[in-house]
Amino acid sequence: MVLCERQERVRRMFSLKPFERVRNIYYDYPRQFWILVVGMFIDTLGRTILNPFLMLYATKRFDVGMTEVGVLFGLMSVANTVGSMVGGALSDRLGRKGMIIFGLFVSGLSSLAMGAVGSFGLFFAVVVFVGLVASVGFPAHQAMVADLLPEEKRAGGFGVFRVVANMSWVLGPVIGGLMAMRSYMPLFISDAVASTITAGIVLVAIRETMPAPQEGERKETMAQTFAGYWSVLKDSTFVLFVGACILMTIVYMQLYTTLGVYLRDTHGFAEQAYGYLMSMNASAVVLLQIPIARRIERRRPMYMMALGSLLYAVGFLMYGVFAAFIPFMIAMFIITVGEMVVMPTAQALVARIAPEDKRGRYMAVFGFSWVIPQAVGTLLAGLVMDNADARLVWYAAGVVGTVAAGAFVLLNRRVEDTVDQPPQATLDETCQATSVA
């Protein structure tokens, strides 16, 4: 009955004026969710001013090649893994709020340190430290979003979250590109200020969301909390799903790591052109993410993951085939559509698979689907770009994206058995029957 009413409300929303649609979306989610969204919008604005240009900064400031930078970001990803695993366990043990605040505070200080160091060796050390410490808040943040929303609203909620976060991508890369043409230091300062403001918002306005233990349930010891990762890793369906996501994300991560350097060094585009492409990506997400999330939320999630992977494969392959800015814009739009299909689907699926008391640890293991691609994908792409035809990176992206799509299709039955998702036809028939009654 609740699902039927919600479907009818969504149908009505698409017939309303834009302002009324936005108002209805606002009232569909709790106030704490929106406060968290505002805070993370500010933090993401700081990161989008800096992160797309971090590789460009390192290669220009310290006069190193993509191979050295690939090694650096590979080690950062390893450190990210360790930090995320610690943060996931502690978020289930100590709570979500403290982990988020700690991660934001350290991230802000580390950004200032990255901009201040004068040698590649010190920059290397600071970046690895950032990966280790700043990532402890990521699983807590993902778990908090899942805590705040009931199961039927999570896919839409993660979609809303991405829309608001990507509003910062509309502004951040353009601002960062303009700053980078003069000096890179303001980028690091902007990121530090944004992280500090967000930490203050979480501290003052967000309540703790970690589920309370059931009556009579003994609280885990710290050793038992970390040992709980073993039960996560024994979930073979979840581990295979993460493996398929790793293949897919190796392709997607080239957007943030390799593409900017490739456009500059191979095709002669300035940093600002890359910023425009990233802002276009974010603008499309802002305009289209919620309608797309609404349309796909009741479809088979693994088929949606496969569709998104194929779109990645096509879009990134185009960067190797073409050499003009207009085809690059089309490729970016194709990649963005894939992103809008994949991101809310994957996050909602992990939240549904994870037991409530292990949600932080599941989110931490799911984080492997990002940190491993950042390590492996960046290093391999750097080696190719420094020693062979740079277009081979994008040909390989097309192949790996297609393989990932096949993996999601093969995993469909296992995952559906795990989440026990009813088919769409059953829901529609039930709604029609209720309407007739």
C-alpha positions in Angstrom: 0.0 0.0 0.0 2.8 2.4 0.9 4.6 1.6 -2.4 1.4 2.2 -4.4 0.8 5.6 -2.7 4.4 6.5 -3.4 4.2 5.5 -7.1 1.0 7.6 -7.4 2.7 10.6 -5.8 5.6 10.3 -8.2 3.2 10.2 -11.2 1.6 13.4 -9.9 4.9 15.0 -9.4 5.8 14.8 -13.1 2.6 16.8 -13.9 3.3 19.6 -11.5 5.2 22.8 -12.1 8.9 22.8 -11.3 8.6 24.7 -8.0 5.9 22.4 -6.7 8.0 19.4 -7.7 11.0 20.7 -5.7 8.7 21.4 -2.7 7.3 17.9 -2.8 10.8 16.4 -3.0 11.8 18.5 0.0 8.9 17.3 2.2 9.5 13.7 1.1 12.7 13.5 3.2 13.5 14.3 6.8 15.0 17.6 8.0 18.2 16.0 9.2 18.8 14.6 5.7 18.6 18.1 4.2 21.0 19.5 6.8 23.5 16.8 5.9 23.0 17.5 2.2 23.7 21.2 2.7 26.9 20.5 4.7 28.2 18.0 2.1 27.4 20.5 -0.7 29.8 23.0 0.9 32.5 20.3 1.4 32.1 19.0 -2.1 32.4 22.6 -3.5 35.8 22.8 -1.8 36.9 19.4 -3.1 35.7 20.2 -6.7 37.7 23.4 -6.7 40.8 21.4 -5.9 40.6 17.7 -6.8 40.2 17.9 -10.6 43.4 19.8 -10.8 45.5 17.9 -8.2 47.3 15.8 -10.9 47.8 18.8 -13.1 49.3 20.6 -10.1 51.6 17.8 -9.2 53.0 17.3 -12.7 53.4 21.1 -13.2 54.7 22.1 -9.8 57.2 19.3 -9.3 58.0 18.5 -12.9 57.3 14.8 -12.6 55.7 12.4 -15.1 52.4 10.5 -14.9 54.2 7.4 -13.8 55.4 9.1 -10.6 52.0 10.6 -10.0 50.4 7.3 -10.6 52.6 5.7 -7.9 51.7 8.5 -5.6 48.0 8.2 -6.0 48.3 4.4 -5.9 49.8 4.7 -2.4 47.2 7.2 -1.5 44.5 4.6 -2.4 46.2 2.0 -0.3 46.2 4.4 2.6 42.5 5.2 1.8 41.7 1.5 2.1 43.3 1.3 5.6 41.6 4.5 6.7 38.2 3.5 5.4 38.3 0.1 7.0 39.2 1.7 10.4 36.5 4.3 9.9 33.9 1.8 8.9 34.5 -0.3 12.0 34.6 2.7 14.3 31.4 4.2 12.8 29.6 0.9 13.9 31.3 1.0 17.2 31.5 4.7 18.2 28.9 6.3 15.9 28.7 8.1 12.6 28.9 11.7 13.7 32.4 11.8 15.3 34.0 9.9 12.4 32.6 12.4 9.9 33.8 15.4 11.9 37.2 14.0 12.4 37.6 13.2 8.7 36.5 16.7 7.7 38.8 18.4 10.1 41.9 16.4 9.2 41.1 16.8 5.5 41.0 20.6 5.8 44.4 20.7 7.5 45.9 18.3 5.1 44.8 20.4 2.1 46.7 23.4 3.5 49.8 21.2 4.0 49.6 19.9 0.4 49.7 23.5 -0.9 52.5 24.6 1.4 55.1 21.9 0.8 57.9 22.7 -1.6 59.3 19.3 -2.6 57.7 16.3 -4.2 59.0 14.1 -1.4 57.1 16.1 1.2 54.0 16.4 -1.1 54.2 12.6 -1.4 54.2 12.1 2.4 51.3 14.5 2.9 49.1 13.0 0.2 49.6 9.5 1.7 48.7 10.8 5.1 45.6 12.4 3.7 44.6 9.1 2.2 45.1 7.4 5.6 43.3 9.8 7.9 40.8 11.9 5.9 39.0 8.7 4.5 37.8 7.5 7.9 34.7 9.6 7.6 33.5 8.2 4.2 31.8 4.9 5.5 30.2 6.9 8.3 28.7 9.4 5.9 27.3 6.7 3.7 25.9 4.8 6.7 24.4 8.0 8.1 22.4 8.6 4.8 21.1 5.0 5.0 20.3 5.4 8.7 18.2 8.5 8.0 16.1 7.1 5.2 13.7 4.1 5.2 14.5 1.4 2.6 12.0 2.5 0.0 13.4 6.1 -0.1 17.1 5.3 -0.2 17.6 5.1 -4.0 15.8 8.4 -4.4 17.6 9.9 -1.4 21.0 9.0 -2.8 19.9 10.4 -6.1 18.9 13.7 -4.4 22.1 13.7 -2.5 24.1 13.4 -5.8 22.1 16.2 -7.4 22.8 18.7 -4.6 26.5 17.5 -4.4 26.9 17.9 -8.2 25.6 21.5 -8.0 29.0 22.2 -6.5 30.6 20.5 -9.6 28.8 23.1 -11.7 30.8 25.8 -10.0 33.9 24.2 -8.5 35.9 23.2 -11.7 35.2 26.5 -13.3 36.4 28.4 -10.2 39.3 26.0 -9.8 40.3 26.4 -13.5 40.3 30.2 -13.2 42.3 30.1 -10.0 44.8 27.5 -11.4 45.6 29.8 -14.3 47.1 32.3 -11.8 48.0 30.2 -8.7 47.2 26.9 -7.2 47.4 27.9 -3.6 43.9 29.4 -3.4 42.5 26.0 -4.4 44.0 24.3 -1.3 42.8 27.2 0.9 39.2 26.9 -0.5 39.1 23.2 0.2 40.3 23.7 3.8 37.7 26.4 4.5 34.9 24.3 3.0 35.8 21.2 5.1 36.0 23.3 8.3 32.5 24.8 7.7 31.0 21.4 7.0 32.5 20.0 10.2 30.9 22.8 12.2 27.5 22.1 10.6 27.7 18.4 11.4 28.8 19.2 15.0 26.0 21.6 15.7 23.1 20.5 13.7 23.3 16.7 13.0 22.3 14.1 15.6 23.9 10.8 16.0 22.1 8.2 13.8 23.8 4.9 14.7 21.1 2.4 15.6 20.8 1.7 19.3 21.5 -2.0 20.3 18.5 -4.1 20.9 17.3 -4.7 24.4 19.5 -7.4 26.1 22.0 -7.3 23.3 25.6 -7.1 24.5 27.8 -4.4 23.0 30.7 -5.6 20.8 34.2 -5.3 22.1 36.6 -3.3 19.8 38.2 -6.6 18.8 34.8 -8.1 17.8 34.0 -4.9 15.9 37.0 -5.3 13.6 36.5 -9.1 13.5 33.1 -8.4 12.0 34.8 -7.6 8.7 35.3 -11.4 8.3 31.5 -11.9 8.1 31.4 -9.2 5.4 34.1 -10.9 3.4 32.3 -14.2 3.7 29.3 -12.7 1.9 30.4 -14.0 -1.5 27.6 -12.3 -3.5 28.6 -9.0 -2.0 32.3 -9.5 -2.7 31.6 -10.5 -6.3 29.5 -7.4 -6.7 32.3 -5.3 -5.3 34.7 -7.0 -7.8 32.5 -6.0 -10.7 32.2 -2.5 -9.4 36.1 -2.4 -9.2 36.3 -3.1 -13.0 33.7 -0.5 -13.8 35.2 2.2 -11.5 38.7 1.6 -13.0 37.1 3.0 -16.2 35.2 5.8 -14.4 38.1 7.1 -12.3 40.0 8.1 -15.5 37.5 11.1 -15.5 39.1 12.6 -12.4 42.7 11.4 -12.7 43.9 10.9 -16.3 41.5 12.9 -18.5 42.7 16.4 -17.6 46.4 15.6 -18.2 45.5 13.7 -21.5 43.5 16.7 -22.8 46.4 19.1 -22.0 49.4 17.1 -23.1 47.9 15.2 -26.1 45.4 17.7 -27.5 46.7 21.0 -26.1 43.6 22.0 -24.2 44.1 24.4 -21.2 43.0 23.5 -17.7 39.9 25.7 -18.1 38.6 23.5 -20.9 38.8 20.4 -18.7 37.0 22.5 -16.0 34.2 23.2 -18.5 33.7 19.5 -19.3 33.5 18.7 -15.5 31.0 21.5 -15.0 28.9 20.2 -17.9 29.0 16.8 -16.2 27.7 18.3 -13.0 25.0 20.4 -14.7 23.6 17.4 -16.4 23.4 15.5 -13.1 21.6 18.5 -11.4 19.0 18.6 -14.2 18.5 14.9 -14.9 19.5 12.8 -11.9 16.1 12.8 -10.0 14.0 12.0 -13.1 16.4 9.2 -14.0 16.6 7.9 -10.5 12.7 7.8 -10.3 12.5 5.9 -13.6 15.1 3.2 -12.7 14.4 2.7 -9.0 12.1 -0.3 -9.6 14.1 -1.9 -12.4 16.4 -4.7 -11.8 19.5 -3.1 -10.2 22.1 -5.3 -11.8 20.8 -4.6 -15.3 21.0 -0.9 -14.5 24.6 -1.4 -13.3 25.3 -3.2 -16.6 23.7 -0.4 -18.6 25.8 2.2 -16.8 29.0 0.3 -17.4 28.3 0.1 -21.2 27.7 3.8 -21.3 31.1 4.3 -19.6 32.7 2.0 -22.1 31.3 4.0 -25.1 31.9 7.4 -23.6 35.5 6.9 -22.6 36.3 5.0 -25.9 35.3 8.2 -27.7 38.2 10.1 -26.1 40.6 7.8 -28.0 38.7 7.9 -31.3 38.1 11.6 -31.6 40.3 14.7 -31.3 37.9 17.6 -31.2 36.1 19.4 -28.3 32.5 18.8 -29.6 32.8 15.0 -29.6 34.5 15.2 -26.2 31.4 17.0 -24.9 29.2 14.3 -26.3 31.4 11.7 -24.7 31.1 13.5 -21.4 27.3 13.5 -21.6 27.2 9.7 -22.3 29.5 9.1 -19.3 27.3 11.3 -17.2 24.1 9.4 -18.1 26.0 6.2 -17.1 27.0 7.8 -13.8 23.4 8.9 -13.1 22.2 5.3 -13.6 25.0 3.6 -11.6 25.6 5.8 -8.5 22.2 5.8 -6.7 21.6 2.1 -7.8 24.9 0.9 -6.3 24.6 2.9 -3.0 21.0 1.8 -2.4 21.8 -1.8 -3.2 24.7 -1.9 -0.7 22.5 -0.3 2.0 19.9 -3.0 1.4 22.3 -5.9 1.4 24.0 -4.8 4.6 22.7 -5.8 8.0 21.8 -2.8 10.0 24.5 -3.4 12.7 27.2 -3.9 10.1 26.3 -1.1 7.7 29.4 1.0 8.3 31.6 -2.1 7.6 29.8 -3.0 4.5 30.1 0.6 3.3 33.9 0.4 4.1 34.3 -2.8 2.0 32.3 -1.3 -0.8 34.8 1.6 -0.7 37.3 -0.9 -2.2 35.4 -0.4 -5.4 36.9 3.2 -5.4 40.3 3.0 -3.8 41.5 0.0 -5.8 40.6 1.6 -9.1 42.3 4.8 -8.0 45.5 2.9 -7.2 45.6 0.4 -10.1 43.8 2.5 -12.8 45.8 5.6 -12.2 49.2 3.8 -12.2 48.4 1.7 -15.3 47.1 4.8 -17.2 50.2 6.7 -16.2 52.6 4.0 -17.4 50.7 3.9 -20.8 50.7 7.7 -21.2 54.4 8.0 -20.4 55.6 5.1 -22.6 53.1 4.5 -25.4 50.3 6.0 -27.4 48.0 7.8 -24.8 44.9 6.8 -26.8 45.5 3.2 -25.7 44.1 4.2 -22.2 40.7 5.0 -23.7 40.7 1.8 -25.9 41.3 -0.2 -22.8 38.6 1.7 -21.0 36.1 0.6 -23.6 37.1 -3.1 -23.2 37.1 -3.1 -19.4 33.8 -1.3 -19.2 32.2 -3.9 -21.4 33.6 -6.8 -19.3 32.2 -5.1 -16.2 28.8 -4.9 -17.8 28.9 -8.6 -18.5 29.9 -9.4 -14.9 26.8 -7.5 -13.6 24.5 -9.4 -15.9 26.0 -12.7 -14.7 25.5 -11.7 -11.1 21.9 -10.6 -11.5 20.3 -13.8 -10.2 22.6 -14.1 -7.1 22.0 -10.5 -6.1 18.3 -10.6 -6.6 18.1 -13.7 -4.4 20.1 -11.8 -1.7 17.9 -8.7 -1.7 14.7 -10.6 -2.4 13.4 -7.9 -4.7 9.8 -8.4 -6.1 9.4 -8.1 -9.8 8.0 -4.8 -11.3 5.0 -6.5 -12.7 3.8 -7.7 -9.3 4.0 -4.1 -7.9 2.1 -2.7 -10.9 -0.6 -5.3 -10.6 -1.0 -4.7 -6.9 -1.3 -1.0 -7.4 -3.9 -1.5 -10.2 -5.9 -3.9 -7.9 -5.8 -1.4 -5.1 -6.9 1.5 -7.3 -9.9 -0.6 -8.6 -10.8 -1.5 -5.0 
